[in-house]
């Protein structure tokens, strides 16, 4: 017989088994030509699951799905309105100075109130640490005060120029204010001459800050 299938030898109480395959037997097949099923390869681990396989009715199901951290934006720093207001007031003299420069050339523009509203909002956020609806009202009030003081400063500049060709030398003097008070009391044409300018200043002021304030009010609707 050309094939020796199995020979068992008992040595010292131990059993050993040896198998001799013919030369034409391929690996993975037995002596009779039957192919053996390949052994499973366990060198590659199965992909990890997306989460613990816990039934939905189990008490631990909700705990396993809870987020590790609270959602972003759940905590918000407190807004310091007083500090923000003090910072925003810095926009007032800047706006008045810008108005005086333009007024001295005989022009009026909406750029002043636009710049005042933008600067007041930026300074307020720097000081308060945020912007809420209350902060927007503060910005609106400072913008309105800037527009009114800018026009009054323009009238003062006209009076100072009437007294002296160097109006900056009369900043600490009461003479321009005395001249304005005298004309308010005794010159009926004084107010009439400024009615048109005041109306135009209000119009340009409203146009300058309207869109900026509207965006801020819309952004703080829920605050």
C-alpha positions as CSV (number, residue, x, y, z in Angstrom):
1,X,0.0,0.0,0.0
2,X,1.6,3.3,-1.2
3,X,0.0,5.4,1.5
4,X,0.5,5.2,5.3
5,X,-2.5,7.0,6.8
6,X,-1.8,7.0,10.5
7,X,0.4,5.1,12.8
8,X,0.0,5.4,16.5
9,X,2.8,4.4,18.8
10,X,2.5,4.1,22.5
11,X,5.7,5.3,24.1
12,X,6.0,5.9,27.9
13,X,2.3,6.2,28.3
14,X,2.1,9.0,25.7
15,X,0.4,8.8,22.3
16,X,2.0,10.4,19.3
17,X,0.5,10.5,15.9
18,X,2.4,10.8,12.6
19,X,0.9,11.2,9.1
20,X,2.7,10.6,5.9
21,X,1.2,12.3,2.9
22,X,2.1,11.3,-0.7
23,X,4.1,13.6,-2.8
24,X,1.2,14.7,-4.9
25,X,-1.0,15.8,-2.0
26,X,-1.5,19.5,-1.9
27,X,-1.5,21.5,1.4
28,X,-4.9,21.9,2.8
29,X,-6.1,18.4,1.5
30,X,-6.1,15.1,3.2
31,X,-4.8,11.8,2.0
32,X,-8.0,11.1,0.1
33,X,-7.9,14.4,-1.8
34,X,-10.6,16.0,0.3
35,X,-9.9,19.7,0.8
36,X,-9.8,20.8,4.4
37,X,-11.7,24.0,5.4
38,X,-9.2,26.8,6.1
39,X,-8.8,27.8,9.7
40,X,-10.2,31.2,10.6
41,X,-7.7,34.0,10.9
42,X,-8.1,35.9,14.1
43,X,-5.2,38.3,13.6
44,X,-7.6,41.2,12.6
45,X,-9.9,42.5,15.3
46,X,-13.5,43.3,14.5
47,X,-14.3,47.0,14.1
48,X,-15.4,48.7,17.2
49,X,-19.1,49.5,17.6
50,X,-20.3,53.0,17.7
51,X,-21.4,52.7,21.3
52,X,-22.3,50.3,24.0
53,X,-24.9,47.7,23.0
54,X,-27.4,48.4,25.7
55,X,-31.2,47.9,25.1
56,X,-33.3,51.0,25.1
57,X,-35.3,49.8,28.1
58,X,-32.2,49.3,30.3
59,X,-31.8,52.0,33.0
60,X,-28.2,52.6,31.9
61,X,-29.2,53.4,28.3
62,X,-29.9,57.1,29.0
63,X,-26.7,57.5,31.0
64,X,-24.5,56.0,28.2
65,X,-25.9,58.5,25.7
66,X,-25.5,61.6,27.8
67,X,-22.9,64.1,26.5
68,X,-19.7,64.3,28.4
69,X,-19.7,68.1,28.3
70,X,-22.5,70.7,28.4
71,X,-23.3,72.3,25.0
72,X,-21.3,75.3,24.0
73,X,-22.8,78.6,24.9
74,X,-24.7,77.3,28.0
75,X,-22.7,79.6,30.2
76,X,-22.5,83.3,29.5
77,X,-20.4,85.9,31.2
78,X,-22.3,88.5,33.1
79,X,-22.6,91.9,31.2
80,X,-21.2,94.9,33.1
81,X,-23.5,97.6,31.9
82,X,-21.9,100.4,34.0
83,X,-18.4,99.6,32.7
84,X,-19.6,99.3,29.2
85,X,-21.4,102.7,29.4
86,X,-18.2,104.4,30.6
87,X,-16.3,102.8,27.7
88,X,-18.9,103.8,25.2
89,X,-18.9,107.5,26.3
90,X,-15.5,107.8,24.7
91,X,-17.3,107.8,21.3
92,X,-19.1,111.1,22.2
93,X,-16.2,113.5,22.0
94,X,-14.8,111.8,19.0
95,X,-18.1,112.2,17.2
96,X,-18.3,115.9,18.2
97,X,-14.8,116.6,17.0
98,X,-15.5,114.9,13.7
99,X,-18.7,117.0,13.3
100,X,-16.8,120.2,14.0
101,X,-14.2,119.5,11.3
102,X,-16.9,118.9,8.7
103,X,-19.1,121.8,9.9
104,X,-16.2,124.2,9.6
105,X,-16.2,123.5,5.8
106,X,-19.9,124.2,5.6
107,X,-21.0,120.6,5.2
108,X,-23.2,118.1,7.1
109,X,-23.0,114.4,6.7
110,X,-24.5,111.2,8.1
111,X,-21.0,109.9,8.6
112,X,-20.8,111.3,12.1
113,X,-23.7,109.4,13.6
114,X,-22.8,106.3,11.8
115,X,-19.3,106.5,13.2
116,X,-20.6,107.4,16.7
117,X,-23.0,104.4,16.7
118,X,-20.3,102.0,15.5
119,X,-17.7,103.3,17.9
120,X,-20.1,103.3,20.9
121,X,-21.1,99.7,20.2
122,X,-17.5,98.6,19.9
123,X,-16.4,100.4,23.1
124,X,-19.4,99.1,25.0
125,X,-18.6,95.5,24.1
126,X,-15.0,96.1,25.1
127,X,-16.0,97.4,28.5
128,X,-19.1,95.3,29.3
129,X,-17.9,92.0,27.9
130,X,-21.1,91.5,25.7
131,X,-24.0,93.2,24.2
132,X,-27.6,92.8,25.2
133,X,-30.8,94.7,24.5
134,X,-30.0,97.0,27.4
135,X,-26.6,97.7,26.0
136,X,-28.1,98.6,22.6
137,X,-30.3,101.2,24.3
138,X,-27.2,102.6,25.9
139,X,-25.5,102.8,22.5
140,X,-28.6,104.5,21.0
141,X,-28.7,107.1,23.8
142,X,-25.0,107.9,23.4
143,X,-25.5,108.2,19.6
144,X,-28.4,110.6,20.0
145,X,-26.5,112.7,22.6
146,X,-23.6,112.9,20.2
147,X,-25.8,114.2,17.4
148,X,-27.4,116.9,19.6
149,X,-24.1,118.0,21.1
150,X,-22.5,118.0,17.7
151,X,-25.0,120.5,16.4
152,X,-24.8,122.7,19.5
153,X,-21.0,122.6,19.1
154,X,-21.4,123.7,15.5
155,X,-23.4,126.8,16.7
156,X,-20.7,127.5,19.2
157,X,-18.1,127.3,16.4
158,X,-20.0,129.9,14.4
159,X,-20.2,132.3,17.4
160,X,-16.5,131.8,18.1
161,X,-15.6,132.5,14.5
162,X,-17.7,135.7,14.7
163,X,-15.7,136.9,17.7
164,X,-12.2,135.7,16.7
165,X,-10.7,134.2,13.6
166,X,-9.0,131.6,15.9
167,X,-12.0,129.8,17.5
168,X,-9.8,127.3,19.3
169,X,-8.5,130.1,21.5
170,X,-12.0,130.6,22.9
171,X,-12.6,127.1,24.1
172,X,-12.2,128.1,27.8
173,X,-13.9,131.5,27.3
174,X,-17.5,132.3,27.9
175,X,-17.8,134.9,25.2
176,X,-19.2,132.5,22.5
177,X,-21.9,131.3,24.9
178,X,-22.7,134.9,25.9
179,X,-23.2,135.8,22.3
180,X,-25.4,132.9,21.7
181,X,-27.6,133.7,24.7
182,X,-27.9,137.3,23.7
183,X,-29.1,136.3,20.2
184,X,-31.6,133.9,21.6
185,X,-33.0,136.6,23.7
186,X,-33.0,139.6,21.3
187,X,-32.6,138.3,17.8
188,X,-35.7,136.6,16.5
189,X,-34.0,135.6,13.3
190,X,-31.3,133.6,15.1
191,X,-33.4,130.5,15.6
192,X,-35.0,130.7,12.2
193,X,-31.6,130.7,10.6
194,X,-30.7,127.4,12.3
195,X,-34.1,125.6,11.9
196,X,-33.2,124.3,8.4
197,X,-29.7,123.3,9.5
198,X,-31.0,121.5,12.6
199,X,-33.6,119.6,10.5
200,X,-31.0,118.5,8.0
201,X,-28.7,117.5,10.9
202,X,-31.4,115.3,12.4
203,X,-32.2,113.7,9.0
204,X,-28.5,112.9,8.3
205,X,-28.1,111.7,11.9
206,X,-31.0,109.4,11.7
207,X,-29.9,108.0,8.3
208,X,-26.4,107.5,9.7
209,X,-27.2,105.4,12.7
210,X,-30.5,103.8,11.7
211,X,-29.2,100.7,10.0
212,X,-26.4,100.1,12.6
213,X,-28.9,100.3,15.5
214,X,-31.4,98.2,13.6
215,X,-28.9,95.4,13.2
216,X,-28.0,95.6,16.9
217,X,-31.6,95.5,18.0
218,X,-32.3,92.5,15.7
219,X,-29.2,90.7,17.0
220,X,-30.3,91.1,20.7
221,X,-34.0,90.3,20.2
222,X,-33.9,87.3,22.6
223,X,-31.5,88.8,25.2
